[in-house]
Amino acid sequence: MTEIPEHLLKRSQAAKAKASGGEAPADAPAAASSAPATTGAATPAPAKPAAAAPAVPAAPPPPKPDIPVVAAAKARKKIPFWAMATLSLLPLWTFMYVRGLTFKEQKVAGPLGEGAALYTSNCSGCHGINGQGGLGYAFAGGEVLKTFPHIEDQLRFVYLGTQAYQSAGVSVYGNPEREGGPHLAGGLGGVMPNFGPTTGGALSETQILAVVCHERYTLAGADPTGDSLEEYEKWCSPEAPAWTGLEDGSLTFSNIADQLEGTFPVGLEPIEGQAPDAMP
């Protein structure tokens, strides 16, 4: 026997009920023109793909920490701008401070100043750097003043030297009354070289005066404000007429006794020296 499908059976029952004015059973299928009911749930429409989010750039890596030296330098308190002007003057201030502490040698003017340098280079080898003596006689302690109480006799001897005195037969070149006996040319004091320009010496007449003034006042200790005041003002001060006259050429050893009042002749020939109480 052929089995009637269940859906056809239900449709037949529904048609009978409708013809008799009854309602179709709840589970009666819809009209033939209706679309068959689906047994499964409605398939949802495919979702629209979401818009891609804009790319966010990756964050840069954190900075590398400073080494301790750099970190300490950055953390150090900075010098204020107003202080820079003061600090910029510091080198100048240091220079001026050092200059202020530097000893400044006082240069002596006139024959005493020039005579010191000339003595060191021409006379100190025999008479000692401080006039203490050596191969030649000592000057210090007033010794040269005992030998030459008059500056003119010393100037002449330095100019001419021992050989000229010996050749002229003049044995005493300084004070003939010197305590302990006069100094003799070529005696215990050795040989005095000639320094005058006309005899082939190394010094001018002005330089010889400068050396002699240094020996008398600096080394021997002559007093320019006491017993030797007159001599100092005439021969050895910066304004002395003998010094200024020899410098400008108006005076020479040959004419100085004629031009400068109260002066013994110096000359360019050996003569015996004068006693302390002799007067020009």
Secondary structure, 3 states (H helix, E strand, C coil): CCCCCHHHHHHHHHHHHHHCCCCCCCCCCCCCCCCCCCCCCCCCCCCCCCCCCCCCCCCCCCCCCCCHHHHHHHHCCCCCHHHHHHHHCHHHHHHHHHHHHCCCCCCCCHHHHHHHHHHHHHCHHHHCCCCCCCCCCCCHHHHHHHHCCCHHHHHHHHHHHHHHHHHHCCCECCCCCCCCCCCECCCCCCCCCCCCHHHCCCCCHHHHHHHHHHHHHHHCCCCCCCCCHHHHHHHHCCCCHHHHHHHHCCCCCCCHHHHCCCCCCCCCCCCCCCCCCCCC
